């Protein structure tokens, strides 16, 4: 490749290996990234930290005798599925801040993220809800969430760079539908809906690295990685079982590939315009990525070699996706 991939969408069911692949790519030098995979050194965006904050908001409310705002309980899916698109709008905003080199400096990180979630929800077609709380209660729940919100803010700012032209922006998210669902999945579920919610500048530049595992394997690996003492961790958070069946029981990526009309690509329609996003599928049905959760000093050469070969095959496919 003469020019590196500008935006790489890293997509898969939960615990499929997305965050591990992201960590592996981030461990490579800029030269290795370009020579081996045709990407620049990576800048990372992820919607999971916002899911975690939404759960924390609901937890703090239920602890005070109120209904959970985004979740009825910590074990159940979103109250309103529109929040799958709220998450995409938050990612869109993170992308815009990267491009503009914007580094927010709010006095309260919790109140800042509360306002962002409400605004993103409206853009997604829903209603602002955190702002409907009594102001005293809103301030009260912000206190115990402040530290985690500050971590989210600091991580976001850390990705802002002055030389974005030499980087590849990696955007990670997982989507799916209820176990037993038929295709196409109804809005706002699945990749069809979330991809169409992305910023048009993202769609114009993006390619997709899709990590392929079956839903049953996704559930197994989700259980294996879960650390209940670290629920906000990218690498070690667990998705509740009801969510794994209710929101991730099926994946519509294969269906989108079949329906696009172009080999190794998915079609996205936004505002009357068609985008064909090339797709490279990394086969992780036999686990090649879990070792990445360990300290890099413990990564064996055999594990590295097998992961490297699998990724190389997917990136080769990605290079030619959407042609014809």
C-alpha positions in Angstrom: 0.0 0.0 0.0 1.4 3.4 -0.9 -0.8 5.3 1.6 -1.7 4.0 5.0 -5.3 3.3 6.0 -6.7 6.5 7.6 -9.6 5.0 9.6 -9.9 1.3 10.7 -13.1 0.2 12.2 -12.4 -2.7 14.5 -15.6 -4.7 14.8 -16.7 -8.0 16.4 -18.9 -9.6 19.0 -17.7 -9.0 22.6 -14.6 -10.7 23.8 -13.7 -11.7 20.2 -10.3 -10.2 20.4 -10.9 -6.6 19.3 -9.2 -4.9 22.2 -6.4 -7.4 22.2 -5.7 -6.7 18.5 -5.8 -3.0 19.2 -3.3 -3.4 22.0 -1.0 -5.5 19.7 -1.1 -2.9 16.9 -0.4 -0.2 19.5 2.7 -2.2 20.6 4.3 -2.0 17.1 6.6 0.7 15.9 5.3 3.1 13.2 7.5 1.4 10.7 6.1 -2.1 11.6 2.6 -0.8 11.4 3.1 0.5 7.8 5.2 -2.3 6.4 3.2 -5.2 7.9 -0.3 -3.9 7.8 -0.4 -0.7 5.7 -1.5 1.4 8.7 0.0 4.4 10.5 0.7 4.3 14.2 -2.7 4.0 15.9 -4.9 6.5 17.6 -7.7 4.7 19.5 -11.4 5.4 20.0 -13.8 3.1 21.7 -17.5 3.3 22.8 -17.2 1.0 25.8 -16.1 3.7 28.3 -19.4 5.5 27.7 -21.4 2.2 28.3 -19.6 2.0 31.6 -20.5 5.5 32.6 -24.1 4.9 31.6 -24.1 1.8 33.9 -22.6 3.9 36.7 -25.3 6.5 36.3 -28.0 3.8 36.6 -26.2 2.2 39.6 -25.9 5.4 41.5 -29.6 6.2 40.9 -30.8 2.7 41.9 -28.6 2.9 45.1 -30.7 6.0 46.0 -34.0 4.3 45.4 -34.6 5.7 41.9 -35.1 3.8 38.7 -32.0 3.0 36.7 -31.9 5.6 33.9 -30.1 3.6 31.1 -30.4 0.1 32.6 -33.0 -1.4 34.8 -30.3 -3.4 36.5 -26.6 -4.1 36.0 -27.4 -7.5 34.5 -29.8 -6.3 31.8 -29.6 -4.6 28.3 -30.3 -1.0 27.6 -33.7 0.2 28.6 -34.0 2.0 25.2 -32.0 0.5 22.3 -31.6 3.9 20.8 -28.5 4.2 23.0 -26.6 1.9 20.6 -26.8 4.9 18.3 -26.1 7.4 21.2 -22.7 5.6 21.5 -22.0 6.1 17.8 -22.7 9.8 18.2 -20.3 10.0 21.1 -17.6 8.3 18.9 -18.4 10.8 16.1 -17.8 13.6 18.6 -14.5 12.0 19.7 -13.5 11.8 16.0 -14.3 15.5 15.5 -12.2 16.4 18.5 -9.3 14.4 17.2 -9.4 16.2 13.9 -9.9 19.6 15.5 -7.2 18.8 18.1 -9.7 19.8 20.8 -8.7 19.0 24.4 -11.7 19.7 26.7 -10.9 21.0 30.1 -14.2 20.9 32.2 -14.2 21.6 35.9 -16.2 18.5 36.4 -15.6 15.5 34.1 -18.7 13.7 35.3 -21.0 16.7 34.5 -19.2 17.1 31.2 -19.8 13.5 30.1 -23.4 13.7 31.4 -24.1 16.7 29.1 -22.3 14.9 26.2 -24.4 11.8 26.6 -27.6 13.8 26.6 -26.6 15.8 23.5 -25.5 12.6 21.7 -28.8 10.9 22.6 -30.8 13.7 20.9 -28.6 13.5 17.8 -29.3 9.8 17.7 -33.1 10.4 17.7 -33.8 10.0 21.4 -34.3 12.4 24.3 -32.0 14.0 26.8 -32.6 12.3 30.1 -29.8 13.0 32.6 -30.6 16.7 32.4 -34.2 15.9 33.5 -32.9 14.9 37.0 -33.3 17.3 39.9 -30.1 19.4 39.9 -29.2 18.4 43.4 -29.5 14.7 42.5 -27.6 15.2 39.3 -24.7 16.8 41.3 -25.0 14.0 44.0 -24.5 11.1 41.5 -21.7 13.0 39.7 -19.5 12.8 42.8 -18.9 9.1 42.9 -18.6 8.9 39.1 -16.1 11.8 38.9 -12.9 9.7 39.1 -14.0 7.3 36.3 -15.3 10.2 34.2 -11.9 11.9 34.6 -10.1 8.8 33.5 -12.3 8.7 30.4 -11.5 12.4 29.7 -7.8 11.9 30.2 -7.7 8.9 27.9 -9.6 10.9 25.3 -7.2 13.8 25.5 -4.2 11.5 25.4 -5.2 10.4 21.9 -5.2 13.9 20.5 -2.1 14.4 18.4 -0.6 17.1 16.3 0.4 14.8 13.5 -2.8 13.0 12.6 -1.7 12.7 9.0 0.8 10.0 9.9 -1.7 8.0 12.1 -4.5 5.5 11.6 -7.6 6.1 13.7 -8.8 2.8 15.1 -12.5 2.9 16.2 -13.7 -0.1 18.1 -17.3 -1.2 18.8 -19.4 -4.4 19.0 -22.9 -4.8 17.7 -25.4 -7.6 17.2 -29.0 -8.7 17.8 -31.0 -11.1 20.0 -30.4 -14.8 19.9 -32.7 -16.3 17.2 -33.2 -13.0 15.3 -33.6 -13.1 11.5 -32.0 -10.6 9.2 -32.0 -7.8 8.5 -31.9 -6.7 12.1 -34.3 -3.9 13.0 -33.0 -0.4 13.7 -31.1 0.4 16.0 -29.6 -3.1 16.3 -26.6 -4.5 14.4 -23.9 -3.1 12.3 -26.3 -1.9 9.6 -27.8 0.8 11.9 -24.6 1.8 13.7 -22.5 2.1 10.6 -25.1 4.3 9.0 -25.0 6.6 12.1 -21.2 7.2 11.7 -19.9 10.7 10.6 -19.8 10.9 6.8 -16.1 11.7 7.0 -15.5 8.5 8.8 -17.5 6.5 6.2 -15.6 8.1 3.3 -12.3 7.0 4.7 -12.9 3.8 6.7 -12.1 0.2 6.2 -13.2 -2.6 8.5 -11.2 -5.2 10.3 -13.8 -7.7 11.4 -12.8 -10.4 14.0 -14.7 -13.6 13.4 -15.9 -15.8 16.3 -19.2 -17.6 16.8 -21.6 -16.2 19.4 -21.0 -19.3 21.6 -17.3 -18.6 21.6 -17.9 -14.9 22.3 -19.9 -15.9 25.4 -17.2 -18.3 26.5 -14.4 -15.8 26.1 -16.5 -13.1 27.7 -16.8 -15.2 30.8 -13.1 -16.1 30.8 -11.9 -12.5 30.6 -14.3 -11.0 33.2 -12.6 -9.4 36.2 -15.4 -8.3 38.6 -12.9 -6.1 40.4 -12.1 -4.1 37.2 -15.5 -3.5 35.5 -14.3 -0.4 33.6 -11.3 -2.1 32.0 -11.1 -2.3 28.2 -9.4 -5.7 28.4 -11.1 -7.3 31.4 -14.7 -6.0 31.6 -17.5 -8.5 31.4 -20.8 -8.2 29.5 -23.8 -9.6 31.4 -25.2 -12.9 30.1 -28.6 -11.4 29.4 -26.9 -8.9 27.2 -24.8 -11.5 25.4 -28.0 -13.3 24.4 -30.3 -10.3 24.0 -27.9 -8.0 22.1 -25.1 -10.2 20.9 -26.9 -13.5 20.2 -26.4 -13.1 16.5 -24.0 -10.9 14.3 -25.2 -9.3 11.1 -21.7 -8.8 9.5 -21.9 -11.9 7.2 -25.4 -10.8 6.1 -24.2 -7.3 5.3 -21.3 -8.7 3.2 -23.7 -10.9 1.3 -26.1 -8.1 0.6 -23.6 -5.4 -0.5 -23.2 -6.5 -4.1 -19.4 -6.1 -3.9 -16.9 -8.7 -2.7 -15.4 -8.2 0.7 -17.3 -5.0 1.4 -20.4 -3.7 3.2 -22.7 -1.1 1.8 -23.8 1.8 4.0 -26.4 4.3 3.0 -26.4 7.7 4.8 -28.2 10.8 3.7 -28.9 9.4 0.3 -25.2 8.5 -0.4 -23.8 5.0 -0.8 -20.5 4.0 0.8 -18.8 0.7 0.2 -16.5 -0.1 3.1 -13.8 -2.8 2.5 -13.8 -5.6 5.0 -11.0 -7.9 6.0 -12.1 -10.8 8.2 -9.6 -12.1 10.8 -10.5 -15.7 11.7 -10.2 -16.0 15.5 -12.5 -19.0 15.9 -9.4 -20.8 17.2 -8.2 -18.3 19.8 -5.1 -16.4 18.6 -5.5 -13.2 20.8 -6.0 -14.0 24.5 -2.3 -14.0 25.2 -2.3 -10.2 24.5 -4.0 -9.7 27.9 -0.7 -10.8 29.6 2.4 -8.7 30.2 4.1 -8.2 26.8 7.3 -9.7 28.3 5.3 -13.0 28.5 4.2 -13.0 24.8 5.8 -16.0 23.2 7.3 -15.8 19.7 4.9 -18.6 18.6 1.9 -16.7 19.7 3.1 -13.5 18.1 3.8 -15.4 14.8 0.3 -17.0 14.6 -1.4 -13.7 15.4 0.8 -11.9 12.8 -0.1 -14.4 10.1 -3.8 -14.2 10.8 -3.8 -10.4 10.7 -1.7 -10.3 7.6 -4.2 -12.5 5.8 -7.1 -10.2 6.9 -5.3 -7.0 5.9 -4.5 -8.5 2.5 -8.2 -9.2 2.0 -8.9 -5.7 3.3 -6.6 -4.1 0.7 -8.8 -5.3 -2.2 -12.2 -5.3 -0.6 -15.0 -3.4 -2.5 -13.4 -3.7 -5.9 -15.6 -4.7 -8.8 
